[in-house]
Amino acid sequence: MPSIVSVAIQSAILKAAANLTAQTLTIWNAQSHIPLNWARVVEFAVFGIISAPLASVWQRLLEDGFPGQQKVDVGHPSSRAANRSLESAPNAKGKTMPKPQLNWPNIFIKLVLDQTIGQFLINVVFLICTNSARLQSWPLLVQEIHLRIFGIIWASWKVWPWVALVNFIWVPVEWRVLVASLVGFGWNIFLSILSMREKT
């Protein structure tokens, strides 16, 4: 199980690498000799360091509040039909225990919460990390968040609901942030290009 520190470091590296990739592609497509903006790379690294622990806590809260699996009571009459379809494995005492079932209502609730509240929070953090040094004013930063947050969330819904669904169904909670960071490499390239356009 990865620690919060290791997840934060990995997230920072991936986000910084995504920004470097985006800048390199932009310079190459423009056929210009503009130097790399290392301040932007640092901004994305800081975003990775801050967002990874927040995302870990968020995923744990979702899983604790709405467990994705439910154990079937083998002795309960209403569970017998379901039990016949479960793969059983012997426990330490040699008894067979039913395989946990997916709790689809909880998975749906987690998906909705993650793609609304979760997306709002993480993208507010992104906008703060990538605009604070440039704006240097809280009212201007709030205005920037107000102008851009819902456009970013709308774009994220084309990708992240599917990633979240895979995470909730198959990935253990302690690995979800790392999986999202790996998938998010491409997404952070998009965010990097978007942030560069906004700053030009």
Summary of the structure (lengths in Angstrom):
residues: 200
radius of gyration: 21.0
end to end distance: 41.5
largest distance: 72.5
contacts: 560
relative contact order: 0.17
helix: 76%
strand: 5%
